C-alpha cells in the first residue's frame, strides 16, 4: 500500500493525464486509473497510455494503466434504443 501514496504522473505526461484512482489487487498489481486532460481520438489516446504505462513500469513492473471509461457516445446505438 505504501507504493500507492508515492505514485505520480511522470513529468513528460503531466500536461496530458491525471491519476484519478489507484488500487492494489490481491496479486499485488497496482491498477492506476487515469483520465486525459483533453479529448483525443483513440489513435492518439492509445499510444499515450501505452507510453505512460511503459514509463511508470520502469520503477514498478506491476503497474497497469487503465483509462477511466468515457461512456457510450455512439449516437446510432442510442437512437436504436440499445443500452449497454
C-alpha positions in Angstrom: 0.0 0.0 0.0 2.9 2.3 0.6 3.6 2.5 -3.2 0.1 3.8 -3.9 0.8 7.0 -2.0 4.0 7.6 -3.9 2.6 7.2 -7.4 2.7 10.3 -9.5 2.4 11.1 -13.2 5.9 11.3 -14.9 6.9 14.9 -15.7 6.5 14.4 -19.5 2.9 13.3 -19.1 1.7 15.9 -16.5 0.1 18.1 -19.2 -1.7 15.1 -20.7 -3.1 12.9 -17.9 -4.3 12.9 -14.3 -4.4 10.0 -11.9 -8.0 9.5 -10.6 -7.7 6.3 -8.7 -5.1 3.7 -7.6 -5.9 0.3 -6.2 -3.9 -2.8 -5.5 -5.4 -6.2 -6.3 -4.8 -9.4 -4.3 -1.9 -10.4 -6.6 -0.1 -7.1 -5.9 -0.8 -5.5 -9.3 -1.3 -1.7 -9.0 -4.3 -0.6 -11.1 -3.9 3.1 -12.0 -6.9 4.8 -13.4 -6.2 7.9 -15.4 -8.2 10.5 -17.3 -6.9 12.6 -20.2 -6.9 16.3 -19.6 -8.1 17.0 -23.1 -10.2 14.9 -25.6 -8.2 12.9 -28.0 -9.2 10.4 -30.7 -8.4 6.7 -30.0 -5.4 6.7 -32.4 -3.7 9.3 -30.3 -5.0 8.2 -26.9 -3.8 4.6 -27.2 -0.1 5.3 -27.8 -0.1 7.9 -25.0 -1.5 5.5 -22.5 0.9 2.7 -23.6 3.9 5.1 -23.3 2.7 6.2 -19.9 2.5 2.6 -18.7 5.9 1.8 -20.1 7.5 4.7 -18.3 5.7 4.0 -15.0 6.6 0.3 -15.2 10.4 1.2 -15.2 10.1 1.9 -11.4 7.5 -0.8 -10.7 6.7 -3.5 -13.2 3.3 -4.4 -11.5 1.7 -1.1 -12.6 -1.2 -1.3 -15.1 -2.7 1.8 -16.6 -6.5 2.0 -17.2 -8.3 4.9 -18.8 -11.4 6.0 -17.0 -14.5 4.8 -19.0 -15.8 7.5 -21.3 -19.3 6.2 -21.5 -21.3 5.3 -24.6 -21.1 8.1 -27.1 -22.5 6.1 -30.1 -25.5 8.2 -31.2 -26.7 5.5 -33.6 -26.9 2.9 -30.8 -28.7 5.4 -28.6 -31.2 6.2 -31.4 -32.0 2.5 -31.7 -32.8 2.2 -28.0 -29.9 -0.1 -27.3 -28.2 0.5 -23.9 -25.1 -1.2 -22.5 
